[in-house]
Every structure is written in C-alpha cells, then in structure tokens.
Amino acid sequence: MTKQRIMSPLELEELGREIRSRSRSDKVTVSVCSSTGCVALGSKTLMKTLREYISNQGLDEDVEVKETGCLGFCEKGPRVTVYPDGISYFRVKSEDIDEIVSRSLESGEPIERLLLRNPETGEVAKRLEDVPFYKFQRRLLLSDNERIDPKKIEDYISIGGYSALSKALHSMTPEQVLEEIKKSGLRGRGGSGFPTGRKWEATRDAPGYPKYVIVNCDEGDPGAFMDRSLMEGNPQKVLEGLMIGAYAIGASTGYIYIREEYPIAYANVKAAIDQAREYGLIGSEVMGSSFSFDVKVHSGAGAFVSGESSALVEAIEGRVGEPKPKYVHISDSGIDGKPTCLNNVKTWANVPMIILNGADWFRNIGTEKSSGTNIFSLVGNVNNTGLVEVPMGITLKDLIYKVGGGVRGGKRFKAVQTGGPSGGFIPERLLDLKVDFDSLSDAGSIMGSGGMVVMNEDACMVDAAKYFVDFLLEESCGKCIPCREGLRVLSATLGKICEGRGSAKDLETIRDVTEVMEASSLCSLGKTAINPVLTSMRYFGDEWDAHIEDRVCPAKHCKALINYAIDLERCKLCLQCVKNCPTSAISTEKKHPQRIDQGKCIRCGTCYDLCQFNAVVKTSENHSEIQPGLVN
C-alpha cells in the first residue's frame, strides 16, 4: 500500500477504517511471538516452517501469519495463538505445525498437549484469560502485544494508534495535555516514582530552547526485561507517548536510548520511526498541526550507571556515561545544556491511554498515590516466572502466589527483593504489603524499574546482600569516593562475614559506611546501593548473628561455613560421589559406607548435586558421616 501523508484527524480515522476493511472476518490469523525470549527458544525457525507449510498447502489466502510481541510467559515459549478463537499454544516446535494447521485451523479442534494446564485443577486452558498466570493480571500496556506486528505501523493504526496524538494536537492545548497528565497521578516507572507531570512542567518552564525529550531504555537490572518487551512488541505506543509529551513540553527533538544488548528492540524502533515518518506522523506540521517533531535512536554501551539521567545525557552527547552532581537537573540543563525531559519506556507508554481515556479513568486504577498498572519481572524461586502487569496496590502475597503460582518445589518462602540491585529484601511477615511506591519505600526497599526476585528457604540473606553489592561495585562508574570506596568496603566486609571471620565491629563499619554513602554519593546508584544490606540486617538479623557469633550459615549456603557428609541410612553405595569427586575426598572402600575426608574436601558441592538418594547432606558440623536417623 502506498503510504500517504496523514494531514488531519479525519484522514487518520479513514486510514484505520481502510486497514480494518481489508481484513477478512473469516480469515484465520496465527500469531507467533518474536520477542527475544521466544527467539532464543526457536520461534524464528518455527515461523519459517509455518509460512512454508501454509504456502505448500495453498492456504495463503485464508491464513495470515503474524509476528507479535512478548506476552510475558517467556519460559513457556515459543507461544503461538490462533485467531479468531484465541487458542494459545506454548512450547511449540516446528514438528507441531502440521497438527496445528490440520486440527486447529481446519477443524477448530484444540491440541491439549500444547495448552497450558492449571497445576492445581489439572484443567487445560484454551485462552490466555483462562491461565492463572494471566487471569489475575490487568494488562493495559502489554495487551496490544498479542494483536499487532511491531514492524507494521498499519497494525497499530488499525486498533486506534495515534488517536491520542491526534486528540492532543487538534483538541487540546499543550497546557491542557500537561494538566491531564498531572491530574492522572502518573509517576515515573523508571525507579524513583517522581510525578511525571511535575517533571514535564519543570522542563517546559525552564528557560532555553530548543527543549528535548528522551526515552530511557537502558534497562540494566539483572533479570529485568519490562522495557524491552514494550520496545520489541509495541514501539509505536512508546513513540506516540513521546510525541504527546514533546507537544506538552514544547520540544521539537527526541532521543530513544536503547541499550546495545537489545538488537530486536533497536530494529523495531528504527522501523517504527521510519514508517511513522512516511505517514507524516514524524516531521514538520504533524497531522496538519503546527507541531513539528523529529526523533533519533541512540545505542547505549550497556553500562548500568548509564540509566541515571545525567549519565545518559553524557552518553548521548558522545562521552562516557557518568553522572553529574545534582545541583543542576537535566530539566534545566540536559542535552547541549538545554532543558531536557527523560522518562522511562513504561512511563511514555502510559501517556496515550491517559489522553484517550482521561485522567480520572487512570486514577481509578491502582492506589491514591500510585495510580495505574505496572509491569514487573517476576523471577527466582517462583513457579511462574516472566513479565506480569498488575494494578498498583496489589499485595506481594497475591503477586507471588496468585500470579506467580507460589514458591517452586514446595519450599518455604523467605524473601522477595524488589527494585533491582538497589532494592531491598521483604520478609515473609510483610507479604501483605501493598506494591506501590510509598509502601515499598517505608519497608526500606524501592519500586525501581520493576524487578522482583523471589527467594526460598535455601537463600542466605547475608550472601544475597553481598551478591547485589558486588554487582553494583562492578557497575559503579567510580567517579565519587563514597560509592566507589564504600562498595569496596561493604563487599570485603560482607565477604569476611560469609567466610565466618566477621565480628561485631564489622557491623559498626557497615552502618558507618552506608550512612556516608546515602548522604554523600553523587547519584542514586550509590545512595540506594545500601538497600540490600540494610534490609537484610533489618529483617534477617538472626542470620547475621549466626554468621558472626556462631560461625554458622543457617541456610547452609555459605561455602566456608558448611561441610558435606554422608547419611549412612540413605547411602546406596552407588559410588557416583566417589567417581566424580575432583579431590578424591570420598573413601572408596567396598561394602562400607562412604566417608568424606574434610581435609581434602573443597566444598564444591559435586557430590551433593549428583546424589540421587539425598544421601549427601549439608551440615554445620565437621562430620565425615551422619548416623542413621539424624537426617529428616
């Protein structure tokens, strides 16, 4: 189809109707997830096989194959959905294509073995809304990912895309748009939860021109891929939100900053911009208005600290991404020293919905001070891992047990870490805590960009704190002494405690260092890096005491504080531990129970991992063997 410049709201509506009219109501659509997770599991090969099979069967006129974005349940990919019935199949392989086409497409008969099964009832779920993982979510941002091809702007326009921009440009003044965002209570989804409208207003009122707007897609938290899912699955929505914000702020140029590790997101965003420009939705006098706008894509180097606003601006300008002192905000002096507004991907993606549906609609979702939904990356020791979108204010218990399906392996829940590496640990007794900006902050954690790591009873909370401190030490730019040296001291001190060499004086050192870091660090990386340590001490003080006073790791996780022994009652003399021990620390006498020489044992855990009879056990005692009946 020849793309024609859209010059008015009426022309946008007519284009949407024309696109929809070309879609036959009786045509079957097969959507295949083409996000990073599913691509890693073989969806590209699956897509190729599907298209070739349909072509060979002469079904091209009756069946449309569509590449779509992430729906969150990535561990169950690749995902294939057949419309109009909406039957969703998971973990699909190329060899399943014949059966899907012959049964689902031709007879409408679902294939049970490819459907998700409710682990509690045993029932299969034909549609996403029947799957417990999706049933308890409210997907506003992610819902369109299953309906559109992210590389086809026509798909987005057909479902009402750019209607919000049209409304803003032709029915609202910039001041009215700004007031609507302020009234909605939208808070930044990138970490701090700063009110979006106030940030826009500060940039708008700051002296200087031109003004700039930035999409921050430098998602560096381990295990987090919320922003990636939107940029891969629906880049037009983010782009539309960015343009509405630029109109309200008075900016004519925007930047989309994407970390280098996101090649699919980068390609899809570039395609979205090119196609929007062809339709005249980017450029001069957008949709016949007086508003002109252009946008550029910047590929980041992948440094965690570059997600900080001033560091990100430095990177866009071609320098090393290091933070600047906060006595000058980028809303006053950002790109080229001009007023600049930076928001997270999810923040910008909320904007079109607010403009179309109104601020009151948005405020009715979530809580009074944390409105709307948010996308979380639910990972760790939980049955259902992936992206979940839920209303603000949901409890941690509902999020972990209803959406997440509870703790994996039937083990006891111990803690959940929210907010990424700079977040805090929330214990079991606070599972009824509401997930919103203020409640998490009161508990000593943060919302962050939305990362959530569930930990079971086997986690050592001292070692967990060290893990995140070490990550932040590696990612610190090293520009300021409190962060650079503070993290080094914390890492070394935590290392001593995990090795059983800690003392009460070390706790005093930790408190002194964290106090200085919070008060004096140059940016939020250093200021919030203390959260894992402080919440670990606050909620799991008994584990710290055990490490320091008793030289014991209650979770039997810290390598220096555990020993491996043989449970004589369970040992079946299979000799697997003997054969695979790298230091020959296990005795090899035939017809006698195996014994571990603690002098030779390096605590690698090979014997523990290999034993099929659970005869190798972790213990705090220096035993070579454990007598029958002493291990439950």
C-alpha positions as CSV (number, residue, x, y, z in Angstrom):
1,M,0.0,0.0,0.0
2,T,1.3,3.4,-0.9
3,K,1.7,5.5,2.2
4,Q,0.1,8.9,2.1
5,R,0.9,11.7,4.5
6,I,-1.8,12.0,7.1
7,M,-3.0,15.6,7.3
8,S,-5.9,15.6,9.7
9,P,-7.7,13.5,12.4
10,L,-10.3,12.6,9.8
11,E,-7.6,11.1,7.5
12,L,-6.2,9.1,10.4
13,E,-9.7,7.7,11.1
14,E,-10.3,6.9,7.4
15,L,-6.9,5.1,7.2
16,G,-7.8,3.0,10.2
17,R,-11.2,2.0,8.7
18,E,-9.5,1.2,5.4
19,I,-6.9,-1.1,7.0
20,R,-9.7,-2.9,9.0
21,S,-11.9,-3.3,5.9
22,R,-9.1,-5.2,4.2
23,S,-9.1,-7.8,6.9
24,R,-11.5,-10.7,6.1
25,S,-13.6,-11.6,9.0
26,D,-13.3,-15.3,8.1
27,K,-9.5,-15.2,7.8
28,V,-7.6,-17.2,10.3
29,T,-4.6,-15.4,11.9
30,V,-1.7,-17.3,13.5
31,S,0.4,-15.1,15.7
32,V,3.9,-16.2,16.7
33,C,5.9,-14.5,19.4
34,S,9.0,-12.9,18.0
35,S,10.4,-11.4,21.2
36,T,13.9,-12.1,22.5
37,G,12.8,-14.9,24.8
38,C,10.9,-16.8,22.2
39,V,13.5,-16.2,19.5
40,A,16.1,-17.8,21.8
41,L,13.7,-20.8,22.1
42,G,13.4,-21.2,18.3
43,S,10.5,-19.0,17.2
44,K,12.3,-17.8,14.0
45,T,12.7,-21.4,12.8
46,L,9.1,-22.1,13.8
47,M,7.9,-19.0,11.9
48,K,9.8,-20.1,8.7
49,T,8.4,-23.6,8.9
50,L,4.8,-22.3,9.5
51,R,4.9,-20.0,6.5
52,E,6.4,-22.7,4.2
53,Y,3.8,-25.2,5.3
54,I,0.9,-22.8,4.8
55,S,2.2,-21.9,1.4
56,N,2.7,-25.5,0.4
57,Q,-0.8,-26.3,1.4
58,G,-2.2,-23.4,-0.7
59,L,-3.6,-21.6,2.4
60,D,-2.0,-18.2,1.8
61,E,-5.4,-16.5,1.0
62,D,-7.1,-18.0,4.1
63,V,-4.4,-17.8,6.7
64,E,-2.3,-14.9,7.9
65,V,0.9,-15.5,9.8
66,K,1.8,-12.6,12.1
67,E,4.9,-11.9,14.2
68,T,3.9,-10.4,17.5
69,G,5.5,-9.3,20.8
70,C,6.0,-10.7,24.3
71,L,3.1,-11.6,26.5
72,G,5.2,-12.3,29.5
73,F,5.2,-16.1,30.0
74,C,8.6,-16.4,28.3
75,E,9.7,-19.7,30.0
76,K,6.7,-21.4,28.2
77,G,7.8,-20.1,24.7
78,P,7.6,-20.2,21.8
79,R,3.9,-19.1,22.0
80,V,1.5,-19.5,19.1
81,T,-2.0,-18.1,19.2
82,V,-4.7,-19.0,16.6
83,Y,-7.5,-16.4,16.0
84,P,-10.4,-15.8,15.9
85,D,-10.8,-18.4,18.6
86,G,-7.8,-17.1,20.5
87,I,-6.4,-20.5,21.3
88,S,-2.9,-20.2,22.7
89,Y,-0.3,-22.9,22.4
90,F,3.0,-22.9,24.3
91,R,6.4,-24.6,23.9
92,V,5.5,-25.1,20.2
93,K,8.1,-26.8,18.0
94,S,8.4,-27.0,14.2
95,E,7.2,-30.6,14.2
96,D,3.9,-29.4,15.8
97,I,3.0,-27.2,12.8
98,D,1.3,-30.0,10.7
99,E,-1.0,-30.8,13.6
100,I,-1.8,-27.2,14.4
101,V,-2.8,-26.4,10.8
102,S,-4.7,-29.6,10.3
103,R,-6.6,-29.6,13.6
104,S,-6.8,-26.1,14.9
105,L,-7.1,-24.2,11.6
106,E,-9.2,-26.6,9.7
107,S,-11.4,-28.2,12.3
108,G,-11.1,-25.8,15.2
109,E,-10.1,-28.7,17.5
110,P,-7.6,-27.7,20.2
111,I,-4.4,-29.7,20.8
112,E,-4.4,-30.4,24.5
113,R,-0.8,-31.3,24.9
114,L,0.2,-27.8,23.7
115,L,-2.2,-26.0,26.0
116,L,-1.2,-24.8,29.4
117,R,-2.6,-26.8,32.3
118,N,-3.7,-25.5,35.6
119,P,-1.3,-27.3,38.1
120,E,-4.0,-27.2,40.8
121,T,-7.1,-28.4,38.9
122,G,-5.4,-30.2,36.1
123,E,-7.7,-28.5,33.6
124,V,-6.3,-27.2,30.3
125,A,-6.6,-23.5,29.4
126,K,-7.5,-22.7,25.8
127,R,-7.2,-19.0,26.1
128,L,-4.9,-16.6,27.9
129,E,-7.6,-15.4,30.2
130,D,-8.1,-18.9,31.5
131,V,-4.4,-19.3,32.5
132,P,-3.9,-18.4,36.2
133,F,-0.7,-16.5,35.3
134,Y,-2.8,-14.1,33.2
135,K,-6.1,-14.4,35.0
136,F,-5.1,-12.2,37.9
137,Q,-3.3,-9.6,35.8
138,R,-4.6,-6.3,34.3
139,R,-2.7,-5.9,31.1
140,L,-3.1,-2.3,29.8
141,L,0.4,-1.8,28.4
142,L,1.1,-5.4,27.3
143,S,-2.4,-6.2,25.9
144,D,-1.7,-5.0,22.4
145,N,1.5,-7.1,22.1
146,E,-0.6,-10.1,21.0
147,R,-2.6,-8.2,18.4
148,I,0.0,-6.3,16.3
149,D,3.1,-6.9,14.3
150,P,5.6,-4.4,15.8
151,K,7.1,-3.8,12.4
152,K,3.8,-2.8,10.8
153,I,2.5,0.6,11.7
154,E,-0.8,-0.3,10.0
155,D,-1.5,-2.8,12.7
156,Y,-1.1,-0.1,15.3
157,I,-3.3,2.4,13.4
158,S,-6.0,-0.3,12.9
159,I,-6.5,-0.6,16.7
160,G,-6.7,3.2,17.2
161,G,-3.0,4.0,17.3
162,Y,-2.1,7.7,17.1
163,S,-5.7,8.7,18.0
164,A,-4.3,10.1,21.3
165,L,-1.8,12.2,19.5
166,S,-4.5,13.4,17.1
167,K,-6.7,14.4,20.1
168,A,-3.8,16.2,21.8
169,L,-2.8,18.1,18.7
170,H,-6.3,19.1,17.5
171,S,-8.5,19.2,20.6
172,M,-6.1,20.2,23.4
173,T,-3.6,22.9,24.1
174,P,-0.1,21.9,25.4
175,E,-1.2,23.3,28.8
176,Q,-4.3,21.1,28.8
177,V,-2.2,18.0,28.0
178,L,0.2,18.8,30.8
179,E,-2.7,19.3,33.3
180,E,-4.2,16.0,32.3
181,I,-1.0,14.1,33.0
182,K,-0.6,15.9,36.3
183,K,-4.2,15.1,37.3
184,S,-3.7,11.4,36.4
185,G,-1.1,11.0,39.1
186,L,1.2,9.2,36.7
187,R,4.6,8.6,38.4
188,G,7.8,7.7,36.7
189,R,8.2,4.0,36.1
190,G,12.0,4.0,35.9
191,G,12.8,4.0,39.6
192,S,12.1,7.0,41.8
193,G,8.4,7.4,41.1
194,F,8.7,11.1,40.6
195,P,5.4,12.7,39.4
196,T,5.6,12.8,35.6
197,G,3.5,16.0,35.2
198,R,5.8,17.9,37.5
199,K,8.9,16.8,35.6
200,W,7.2,17.8,32.3
201,E,6.3,21.2,33.8
202,A,9.8,21.8,35.1
203,T,11.2,21.2,31.6
204,R,8.5,23.3,30.0
205,D,9.1,26.3,32.4
206,A,12.9,26.1,32.3
207,P,14.5,28.9,30.2
208,G,16.2,27.9,27.0
209,Y,15.4,26.5,23.6
210,P,15.3,24.0,22.0
211,K,14.0,21.5,24.5
212,Y,14.5,17.8,24.3
213,V,12.6,14.6,25.3
214,I,14.2,11.2,25.9
215,V,13.0,7.6,26.2
216,N,15.2,5.8,28.7
217,C,15.5,2.1,27.6
218,D,18.8,1.5,29.3
219,E,17.4,-1.4,31.3
220,G,20.3,-2.8,33.3
221,D,18.8,-4.7,36.2
222,P,19.7,-8.4,36.2
223,G,16.7,-10.4,35.0
224,A,14.6,-7.4,34.0
225,F,13.1,-7.1,30.6
226,M,10.0,-4.9,31.0
227,D,11.1,-2.1,28.8
228,R,12.5,-4.5,26.2
229,S,9.1,-6.2,25.9
230,L,7.4,-2.9,25.1
231,M,10.1,-1.7,22.7
232,E,10.1,-5.0,20.9
233,G,6.3,-5.6,20.9
234,N,4.8,-2.1,20.6
235,P,7.3,0.6,19.8
236,Q,4.6,2.8,18.2
237,K,2.9,3.2,21.5
238,V,6.1,4.5,23.2
239,L,6.7,6.8,20.2
240,E,3.2,8.2,20.4
241,G,3.6,8.9,24.1
242,L,6.9,10.6,23.5
243,M,5.4,12.9,20.9
244,I,2.5,13.9,23.1
245,G,5.0,14.7,25.8
246,A,7.1,16.7,23.4
247,Y,4.0,18.7,22.4
248,A,3.1,19.5,26.0
249,I,6.7,20.4,26.9
250,G,7.4,22.4,23.8
251,A,10.2,20.1,22.5
252,S,10.9,19.5,18.8
253,T,13.5,16.8,19.1
254,G,13.5,13.5,20.9
255,Y,16.0,10.7,21.6
256,I,15.3,7.0,22.2
257,Y,18.2,5.5,24.2
258,I,18.4,1.7,23.9
259,R,21.0,-0.5,25.5
260,E,23.2,-2.2,23.0
261,E,22.1,-5.7,24.2
262,Y,18.6,-5.2,22.7
263,P,19.1,-5.7,18.9
264,I,15.4,-6.7,18.3
265,A,14.1,-3.6,20.2
266,Y,16.6,-1.4,18.3
267,A,15.5,-2.7,14.9
268,N,11.8,-2.5,15.7
269,V,12.1,1.1,17.0
270,K,14.0,2.1,13.9
271,A,11.3,0.6,11.7
272,A,8.6,2.3,13.7
273,I,10.2,5.7,13.3
274,D,10.8,5.2,9.5
275,Q,7.2,4.2,9.0
276,A,5.7,7.0,11.1
277,R,7.8,9.4,9.1
278,E,6.4,8.0,5.8
279,Y,2.9,8.7,7.0
280,G,3.8,12.2,8.2
281,L,3.4,11.4,11.9
282,I,7.0,12.5,12.4
283,G,8.4,15.6,10.8
284,S,7.1,19.0,10.1
285,E,3.5,20.0,10.9
286,V,2.4,16.6,12.2
287,M,-1.2,15.7,11.1
288,G,-1.7,19.3,9.7
289,S,-0.9,20.9,13.0
290,S,1.7,23.5,13.9
291,F,3.7,20.9,15.9
292,S,6.9,19.5,14.3
293,F,9.0,16.8,15.8
294,D,11.9,14.5,14.9
295,V,13.5,11.7,16.9
296,K,16.8,9.9,16.9
297,V,17.8,6.5,18.2
298,H,21.0,6.1,20.3
299,S,22.5,2.7,21.1
300,G,24.0,2.6,24.6
301,A,27.1,0.8,25.7
302,G,25.3,-1.3,28.3
303,A,26.6,0.3,31.5
304,F,24.2,0.0,34.4
305,V,25.0,3.5,35.6
306,S,24.1,5.0,32.2
307,G,20.4,4.6,33.2
308,E,20.9,7.6,35.5
309,S,19.6,10.7,33.8
310,S,22.7,12.9,33.7
311,A,24.9,9.9,32.8
312,L,22.5,9.0,29.9
313,V,22.7,12.6,28.6
314,E,26.5,12.4,28.7
315,A,26.4,9.2,26.7
316,I,24.1,10.7,24.1
317,E,26.5,13.5,23.7
318,G,29.3,11.1,22.9
319,R,31.1,11.0,26.3
320,V,31.5,8.3,28.9
321,G,28.2,7.8,30.7
322,E,29.0,9.2,34.2
323,P,26.6,11.1,36.5
324,K,26.9,14.8,37.2
325,P,26.2,16.5,40.6
326,K,22.5,17.1,41.2
327,Y,22.6,20.8,41.9
328,V,21.7,21.1,38.3
329,H,18.9,18.9,36.9
330,I,18.6,17.9,33.3
331,S,15.2,19.6,33.2
332,D,17.2,22.8,33.4
333,S,20.4,21.8,31.6
334,G,20.4,18.5,29.7
335,I,21.4,17.8,26.1
336,D,23.6,20.7,24.8
337,G,22.9,22.5,28.0
338,K,19.2,22.8,27.2
339,P,16.1,21.8,29.1
340,T,15.6,18.0,28.7
341,C,12.9,15.7,30.0
342,L,13.8,12.0,30.4
343,N,11.2,9.3,31.2
344,N,11.2,5.5,31.3
345,V,9.7,3.4,28.4
346,K,6.7,2.4,30.6
347,T,6.0,6.0,31.6
348,W,5.8,7.2,28.0
349,A,3.7,4.2,27.0
350,N,1.0,5.1,29.6
351,V,0.6,8.6,28.1
352,P,-1.6,7.8,25.1
353,M,-4.0,5.8,27.3
354,I,-4.4,8.7,29.7
355,I,-5.1,11.2,26.9
356,L,-7.7,9.0,25.3
357,N,-9.4,7.7,28.4
358,G,-8.9,10.7,30.7
359,A,-7.1,11.3,33.9
360,D,-10.0,10.1,36.1
361,W,-10.0,6.7,34.4
362,F,-6.3,6.3,35.1
363,R,-6.6,7.4,38.7
364,N,-9.3,4.8,39.3
365,I,-6.7,2.1,38.7
366,G,-4.2,1.4,41.5
367,T,-4.0,3.4,44.7
368,E,-4.5,7.1,45.6
369,K,-0.8,7.9,45.4
370,S,0.3,5.2,42.9
371,S,-2.2,5.2,40.0
372,G,-2.3,2.8,37.0
373,T,-0.7,-0.5,36.5
374,N,3.0,-1.5,36.4
375,I,4.9,-4.3,34.7
376,F,7.1,-6.4,36.9
377,S,9.7,-9.0,36.1
378,L,8.9,-11.9,38.4
379,V,11.8,-14.3,38.7
380,G,13.7,-16.5,41.1
381,N,12.2,-19.4,43.1
382,V,8.6,-18.9,41.9
383,N,6.6,-21.4,39.8
384,N,5.5,-18.9,37.1
385,T,8.3,-16.6,36.0
386,G,8.0,-13.8,33.5
387,L,6.5,-10.4,33.0
388,V,3.4,-9.6,34.9
389,E,1.3,-6.4,34.6
390,V,-0.9,-5.7,37.7
391,P,-2.6,-2.7,39.3
392,M,-0.6,-0.7,41.7
393,G,-1.5,-1.7,45.2
394,I,-1.7,-5.4,44.7
395,T,-0.2,-7.2,47.7
396,L,3.1,-9.1,47.4
397,K,1.2,-12.3,48.5
398,D,-1.2,-12.0,45.6
399,L,1.5,-11.2,43.2
400,I,3.7,-14.2,44.2
401,Y,1.0,-16.8,44.9
402,K,-1.9,-15.9,42.6
403,V,0.0,-14.7,39.6
404,G,3.3,-16.4,40.3
405,G,1.8,-19.7,41.4
406,G,3.7,-19.8,44.7
407,V,7.2,-20.9,45.6
408,R,8.8,-23.5,43.4
409,G,9.4,-27.0,44.6
410,G,7.0,-26.7,47.6
411,K,9.7,-24.9,49.6
412,R,9.0,-22.1,52.1
413,F,9.0,-18.5,51.0
414,K,11.8,-16.5,52.6
415,A,12.1,-13.1,51.0
416,V,11.4,-11.1,47.8
417,Q,13.8,-8.5,46.6
418,T,12.1,-5.6,44.8
419,G,13.5,-2.8,42.8
420,G,16.5,-4.4,41.1
421,P,20.1,-4.5,42.6
422,S,19.4,-1.3,44.6
423,G,16.2,-2.7,46.1
424,G,15.6,-4.3,49.4
425,F,14.6,-7.6,50.8
426,I,11.0,-8.0,52.0
427,P,10.4,-10.9,54.5
428,E,7.5,-13.3,54.8
429,R,5.8,-11.4,57.6
430,L,5.3,-8.4,55.2
431,L,3.7,-10.4,52.4
432,D,0.5,-8.4,52.8
433,L,2.4,-5.3,51.9
434,K,0.9,-3.3,49.0
435,V,3.1,-2.9,46.0
436,D,3.2,0.8,45.5
437,F,5.9,3.5,45.6
438,D,5.3,4.6,49.2
439,S,4.7,1.3,50.9
440,L,7.9,-0.3,49.4
441,S,9.8,2.8,50.4
442,D,8.5,2.6,54.0
443,A,9.7,-1.0,54.1
444,G,13.2,0.0,53.2
445,S,13.0,-1.0,49.5
446,I,12.0,0.7,46.3
447,M,9.8,0.1,43.3
448,G,12.7,0.6,40.9
449,S,12.1,-0.3,37.4
450,G,10.0,-3.3,38.4
451,G,12.4,-6.2,39.1
452,M,11.2,-8.9,41.6
453,V,13.4,-11.8,42.8
454,V,11.6,-14.5,44.9
455,M,13.9,-16.4,47.3
456,N,13.1,-19.6,49.2
457,E,14.3,-21.1,52.4
458,D,17.7,-22.0,50.9
459,A,18.8,-18.4,50.4
460,C,21.3,-16.9,52.7
461,M,20.4,-13.3,53.2
462,V,23.9,-12.2,54.1
463,D,25.3,-13.7,50.9
464,A,22.3,-12.3,48.9
465,A,23.3,-8.8,50.1
466,K,26.9,-9.4,49.1
467,Y,25.7,-10.6,45.6
468,F,24.0,-7.3,44.9
469,V,26.7,-5.2,46.4
470,D,29.2,-6.9,44.2
471,F,27.1,-6.3,41.1
472,L,26.8,-2.6,42.0
473,L,30.6,-2.4,42.7
474,E,31.2,-3.8,39.2
475,E,28.8,-1.3,37.6
476,S,29.8,1.8,39.6
477,C,31.4,4.5,37.5
478,G,33.9,5.1,40.3
479,K,33.6,8.9,39.9
480,C,32.7,9.6,43.6
481,I,34.6,8.3,46.6
482,P,31.5,7.4,48.8
483,C,30.2,5.0,46.2
484,R,33.5,3.7,44.8
485,E,35.2,3.1,48.1
486,G,32.0,2.4,50.1
487,L,31.0,-0.5,47.9
488,R,34.5,-1.9,48.2
489,V,34.4,-1.8,51.9
490,L,30.9,-3.4,52.0
491,S,31.9,-6.2,49.7
492,A,35.1,-7.0,51.7
493,T,33.2,-6.9,55.0
494,L,30.4,-9.0,53.8
495,G,32.9,-11.4,52.4
496,K,34.5,-11.8,55.8
497,I,31.2,-12.4,57.5
498,C,30.2,-15.1,54.9
499,E,33.5,-16.8,55.5
500,G,33.0,-16.9,59.3
501,R,35.6,-14.3,60.0
502,G,33.2,-11.5,60.9
503,S,32.9,-9.6,64.2
504,A,30.6,-7.1,65.9
505,K,32.9,-4.4,64.8
506,D,32.1,-5.2,61.2
507,L,28.5,-4.3,61.8
508,E,29.6,-0.9,63.1
509,T,31.7,-0.5,59.9
510,I,28.7,-1.4,57.7
511,R,26.5,1.1,59.5
512,D,29.0,3.9,59.2
513,V,29.7,3.2,55.5
514,T,26.1,3.0,54.5
515,E,25.3,6.3,56.3
516,V,28.1,8.1,54.4
517,M,27.0,6.5,51.1
518,E,23.4,7.6,51.5
519,A,24.3,11.1,52.4
520,S,27.3,11.8,50.0
521,S,27.1,9.7,46.9
522,L,26.9,11.6,43.6
523,C,23.9,9.7,42.2
524,S,21.2,7.3,43.1
525,L,23.3,4.3,42.4
526,G,25.4,4.9,45.4
527,K,22.6,6.3,47.6
528,T,20.4,3.2,47.0
529,A,23.1,0.6,46.9
530,I,22.8,0.3,50.7
531,N,19.2,-1.0,50.5
532,P,20.1,-4.7,50.1
533,V,22.5,-4.6,53.1
534,L,20.2,-2.6,55.4
535,T,17.1,-4.6,54.7
536,S,19.0,-7.8,55.1
537,M,20.2,-6.6,58.5
538,R,16.8,-5.2,59.5
539,Y,14.7,-8.2,58.7
540,F,17.2,-11.1,59.0
541,G,19.3,-10.0,61.9
542,D,19.3,-13.6,63.3
543,E,21.2,-14.8,60.2
544,W,23.8,-12.1,60.7
545,D,24.2,-13.1,64.3
546,A,24.6,-16.8,63.4
547,H,27.3,-15.9,60.9
548,I,29.2,-13.7,63.3
549,E,28.7,-15.3,66.7
550,D,28.3,-19.0,65.9
551,R,30.2,-19.1,62.6
552,V,27.2,-20.9,61.1
553,C,25.2,-20.2,57.9
554,P,21.6,-21.2,58.8
555,A,20.7,-21.6,55.2
556,K,23.7,-23.9,54.6
557,H,24.7,-21.8,51.7
558,C,28.0,-20.0,52.5
559,K,30.7,-22.3,51.3
560,A,33.2,-21.6,54.1
561,L,30.6,-22.4,56.8
562,I,29.3,-25.7,55.6
563,N,30.6,-29.3,55.4
564,Y,29.3,-32.2,53.4
565,A,28.7,-35.5,55.0
566,I,27.2,-38.9,54.1
567,D,23.9,-40.0,55.6
568,L,24.6,-43.7,56.3
569,E,20.9,-44.6,56.3
570,R,20.3,-43.2,52.8
571,C,23.6,-44.2,51.1
572,K,23.1,-46.9,48.5
573,L,26.8,-47.3,47.7
574,C,26.3,-46.3,44.0
575,L,29.8,-44.7,44.1
576,Q,28.7,-41.7,41.9
577,C,30.1,-39.3,44.5
578,V,33.4,-41.2,44.6
579,K,33.8,-41.2,40.8
580,N,33.1,-37.5,40.4
581,C,34.8,-36.0,43.4
582,P,37.6,-33.7,42.0
583,T,39.9,-34.2,45.0
584,S,39.2,-37.9,45.8
585,A,37.9,-36.8,49.2
586,I,35.4,-39.6,49.5
587,S,36.5,-43.1,50.6
588,T,36.3,-46.0,48.1
589,E,36.2,-49.0,50.4
590,K,33.8,-51.5,49.0
591,K,30.9,-52.8,51.1
592,H,31.5,-49.9,53.6
593,P,29.6,-46.7,53.8
594,Q,31.3,-43.8,52.1
595,R,33.1,-41.2,54.2
596,I,34.2,-37.7,53.3
597,D,37.7,-36.6,54.3
598,Q,37.1,-33.0,55.4
599,G,40.7,-32.2,55.0
600,K,40.5,-32.9,51.3
601,C,37.0,-31.6,50.6
602,I,36.9,-28.3,48.8
603,R,33.1,-27.9,49.3
604,C,32.4,-27.8,45.6
605,G,29.1,-29.5,46.0
606,T,29.5,-32.0,43.2
607,C,28.6,-35.0,45.4
608,Y,25.6,-33.1,46.8
609,D,24.3,-32.3,43.3
610,L,24.8,-35.8,41.9
611,C,23.4,-37.9,44.7
612,Q,20.1,-39.4,43.6
613,F,19.2,-40.7,47.1
614,N,19.8,-37.4,49.0
615,A,22.4,-39.2,51.0
616,V,24.9,-36.3,50.8
617,V,23.8,-33.6,53.2
618,K,25.0,-30.2,54.2
619,T,25.9,-29.7,57.8
620,S,27.4,-27.1,60.1
621,E,29.3,-29.8,61.9
622,N,32.7,-31.2,61.0
623,H,31.4,-34.8,60.3
624,S,32.5,-37.3,57.7
625,E,29.3,-39.3,58.1
626,I,25.9,-38.9,59.8
627,Q,24.5,-41.8,61.8
628,P,21.1,-43.2,60.8
629,G,18.0,-41.2,61.9
630,L,19.8,-37.9,62.3
631,V,18.7,-36.5,59.0
632,N,15.0,-35.9,58.3
